[in-house]
Amino acid sequence: MAIPEELAGVAWHISARSANSNGQCVEAGPLADGSGRVAVRHSRRPDAEVIVYTRAEWEAFVGGVKDGEFDFPAT
């Protein structure tokens, strides 16, 4: 988990698809320290927990999303 000083320079991004999700989205952005790490938080709770992923972890996740590995059926 990142310390608050590390999160101060994060340029948060939210998907354009979030408009159809009633605000239940995540935001992600790279840490400004040049490490390549990516922070992720809930868009409606910006002061709550933030998870920080290494560049390798983030790339593996995004690759899995693009490959459809996380297309879970709605229940």
N, C-alpha and C positions, 0 to 999 in steps of 0.2 A: 504494500500500500504506500502511496506517496505521502509526503509531508506537505502541509499547506503551501509552503514556499515554492515547491515544485509545481503546484497546480496553478499558481498565480499567472503564469504566462501561457497557459493552454488556450489555443484558439479552438473553441468547441464547435463542432459541426453536428447538425441534425439532418436526417434524411428528408428529402422532399416528400417521401411517402408518408411522413408522419402526420400530414394533414388529415388522413383518413383513419387515424388510430385513437381519436379522442384524447390526445396528449399523452398516451402511454408509450413513450418512446425512450430511446437511449440517445445520448450524445457522446461523441468520441472526438479526441483531438490529441495531437502529438505534444509531448512535453517539450518545453523550449530549451532543454539542456543539451540538445544535440545527441542524446543517447538513442534516439529512434523509438523510445518507449511510447505507448499509446494509452491514454487514460480514457475510461468509460464510466459514465454516470447516468442516472435516471433523469430525464429532462424535467420532470415535475418536482424533483427533489434535489436541486443542485447543491444543497448544503449537506446532503447525506453522504453515504459511503461512495468512494471512488475506487475502482479497480484499475490497476496499472499492469499492462502486458508488455513483455519484451517485444521487440520488432519481429522476432521469429515466431512467437506465439500469435501475434496479431496477423501476420501473413498466413500462418496455417489456418487460422479461423476464417479469414476472408476467403481464402482459397476453397475451404470447405463449403462456405455459403455459396460461392459461385458455382461449385460442382453439385449443388442441391443436397448436400449431406445433412442439412438442417431443415429440410422441408417436412416438418412434422405435421401430421394430420390434426386438424382442429377437433377437439372433443366436446 
